[in-house]
Amino acid sequence: MESDRLRGVAGCVLAGFYLLRVHDMRVATVAAIVFNAVAAALVAVSEILESIHRLVFPPYQGLLLMF
């Protein structure tokens, strides 16, 4: 979990420095908003797909022995 946060912070810092060096504040802000919206949408889709997967394939409830 901590590595995800570190990667997120490192990505934001690097992208921020690059975007601010190449473009102005407006472009950097809009890019950050778009990046965050895309990341949030990917997380939402992932959660929906995971819940559908749990409905279709319920978790294994124990050892089933058939002789």
C-alpha positions in Angstrom: 0.0 0.0 0.0 2.8 2.4 0.8 4.5 1.7 -2.4 1.4 2.7 -4.3 1.3 6.0 -2.5 5.0 6.6 -3.1 4.6 5.9 -6.8 1.6 8.2 -7.0 3.4 11.0 -5.3 6.5 10.5 -7.5 4.4 10.5 -10.6 2.6 13.6 -9.6 5.8 15.4 -8.8 7.6 14.4 -12.0 4.6 15.1 -14.2 4.1 18.5 -12.4 7.7 19.5 -12.9 7.6 18.4 -16.5 4.3 20.0 -17.3 5.1 23.2 -15.5 8.5 23.4 -17.3 7.0 22.8 -20.8 3.6 24.4 -20.4 1.9 27.0 -18.3 -0.2 26.6 -15.1 -3.5 26.2 -16.9 -2.3 23.3 -19.0 -0.7 21.6 -16.0 -3.8 22.0 -13.9 -6.1 20.6 -16.7 -3.7 17.7 -17.3 -3.7 16.9 -13.6 -7.5 17.0 -13.5 -7.8 14.7 -16.5 -5.2 12.2 -15.1 -7.0 12.1 -11.8 -10.4 11.6 -13.5 -9.1 8.8 -15.6 -7.5 7.1 -12.6 -10.8 7.4 -10.7 -12.7 5.9 -13.6 -10.3 3.0 -13.9 -10.7 2.3 -10.1 -14.5 2.5 -10.4 -14.6 0.1 -13.4 -12.2 -2.3 -11.6 -14.5 -2.3 -8.5 -17.5 -3.0 -10.6 -15.8 -5.8 -12.5 -14.6 -7.3 -9.2 -18.1 -7.3 -7.7 -19.5 -8.9 -10.9 -16.8 -11.5 -10.7 -17.7 -12.3 -7.0 -21.3 -12.7 -8.0 -20.6 -15.0 -10.9 -17.8 -17.0 -9.1 -18.5 -17.0 -5.4 -15.6 -17.6 -3.0 -14.8 -21.1 -2.1 -16.5 -22.1 1.1 -14.5 -25.1 2.2 -13.2 -28.5 1.3 -15.6 -30.6 -0.7 -14.7 -34.2 -0.8 -16.7 -36.6 -3.0 -15.9 -40.3 -2.8 
